[in-house]
Each structure stands twice: as C-alpha cells, then as structure tokens.
Amino acid sequence: MELRNNKRYRAVQYEVGDLILLKHQSKDGLNITLWLSSVYTGQYIMAKKIGRFSYLLKRTDEDWYTHKLTAQVSKLKPYNSRADEETSLIGEMDNVTIG
C-alpha cells in the first residue's frame, strides 16, 4: 500500500515570494457546478510557511485590497508565466520562409 501511495506523492516545497495557484474548493451545499470554470485560481504570493504542509498566501486585487488565506501544499500548484517562456509569434519576419 505504501508503494501505491508514494507513486502519487509529489515532494514540493515553496519559498517565500514564489507565485502559486490555489485549487478551487468544492461548493457542496450551494448546488453550484464548477464544470466550466477553471480549476485553479490566483496568482497568489507565498508569504510564510506555517507548518510542515501549510502556507500563508497573499493576493492584492485591483482595489488594493489584500486577501490573506492559508492552504495546504496539496491544494497548490506553481504559477508559470507565459511571458517567461521563449515563444515566437506567428508571422514574425525571422520565421517566414519565402518560397
């Protein structure tokens, strides 16, 4: 049983200042389906490590209101910005083949 459990376990640790995404909580009592909505929300900033598996997250919205919440490591995922990736635009002059 331990072997099967360890297959799905991912040892992830986050540092203070990392950008992360938070998984949605289920809406059991409200009869709201989340089928078409995104699974993760955010771009939260890791503020502090609270325990072995818990972190304090912060997010500031457009009105400069700061949201603070705690989350377990199983509900978190690293945020990867698309601006960081080196992607070429379609129709860029360097990539056009004249034939």
C-alpha positions as CSV (number, residue, x, y, z in Angstrom):
1,M,0.0,0.0,0.0
2,E,2.9,2.4,0.7
3,L,4.3,1.9,-2.8
4,R,1.0,2.8,-4.4
5,N,0.7,5.9,-2.1
6,N,4.2,7.1,-2.9
7,K,3.6,7.0,-6.6
8,R,1.1,9.8,-6.4
9,Y,3.0,11.8,-3.8
10,R,4.9,14.8,-5.0
11,A,7.5,16.4,-2.7
12,V,7.0,20.1,-3.4
13,Q,8.3,22.9,-1.3
14,Y,7.8,26.6,-2.0
15,E,9.9,29.5,-1.0
16,V,8.7,32.9,0.3
17,G,7.9,35.1,-2.6
18,D,7.0,32.3,-5.1
19,L,4.0,32.8,-7.3
20,I,1.5,29.9,-7.0
21,L,-2.1,28.9,-7.9
22,L,-4.7,27.7,-5.5
23,K,-7.2,24.9,-6.3
24,H,-10.9,25.8,-6.0
25,Q,-12.9,24.5,-3.0
26,S,-16.0,22.4,-3.8
27,K,-19.4,24.1,-3.5
28,D,-21.3,21.1,-2.0
29,G,-24.0,22.9,-0.1
30,L,-24.7,25.5,-2.8
31,N,-25.6,23.3,-5.8
32,I,-23.1,25.2,-7.9
33,T,-21.3,23.2,-10.6
34,L,-17.8,24.1,-11.4
35,W,-17.6,22.1,-14.7
36,L,-16.8,25.0,-17.0
37,S,-14.9,27.2,-14.6
38,S,-11.1,26.9,-14.1
39,V,-9.8,24.5,-11.6
40,Y,-7.1,26.8,-10.1
41,T,-7.4,30.5,-9.1
42,G,-4.9,33.1,-8.3
43,Q,-1.7,34.2,-8.7
44,Y,-1.0,34.2,-5.0
45,I,2.3,35.2,-3.4
46,M,3.8,32.8,-0.8
47,A,4.0,34.9,2.3
48,K,5.1,32.5,5.0
49,K,5.5,28.8,5.7
50,I,3.2,28.0,8.7
51,G,3.8,24.3,9.3
52,R,5.1,21.2,7.5
53,F,2.3,21.2,4.9
54,S,0.6,24.7,5.4
55,Y,1.4,28.0,3.8
56,L,0.1,31.6,4.2
57,L,-0.9,33.1,0.9
58,K,-1.4,36.8,0.0
59,R,-3.1,38.4,-3.0
60,T,-3.8,42.1,-3.8
61,D,-6.6,42.9,-6.1
62,E,-7.3,45.9,-8.4
63,D,-8.7,47.9,-5.5
64,W,-5.5,47.3,-3.4
65,Y,-7.4,45.1,-1.0
66,T,-5.1,42.4,0.4
67,H,-6.6,38.8,0.7
68,K,-4.8,36.5,3.2
69,L,-5.5,32.8,3.5
70,T,-3.9,29.6,4.4
71,A,-3.7,26.5,2.3
72,Q,-2.2,23.0,2.3
73,V,0.5,22.0,-0.1
74,S,-1.8,19.5,-1.8
75,K,-4.1,22.4,-3.0
76,L,-1.2,24.4,-4.5
77,K,0.5,24.4,-7.9
78,P,3.4,26.6,-9.1
79,Y,2.5,29.5,-11.4
80,N,4.3,29.5,-14.7
81,S,4.1,32.8,-16.5
82,R,3.7,32.7,-20.3
83,A,5.9,35.8,-20.6
84,D,8.9,33.8,-19.2
85,E,8.7,31.2,-22.0
86,E,10.5,31.9,-25.2
87,T,7.7,31.7,-27.7
88,S,7.8,33.0,-31.2
89,L,4.9,34.9,-32.7
90,I,3.2,33.6,-35.8
91,G,4.0,35.8,-38.7
92,E,7.3,37.1,-37.3
93,M,9.7,38.1,-40.0
94,D,12.6,35.9,-38.9
95,N,10.5,32.7,-39.1
96,V,8.9,33.3,-42.6
97,T,10.2,31.2,-45.4
98,I,10.0,32.8,-48.8
99,G,9.4,30.2,-51.5
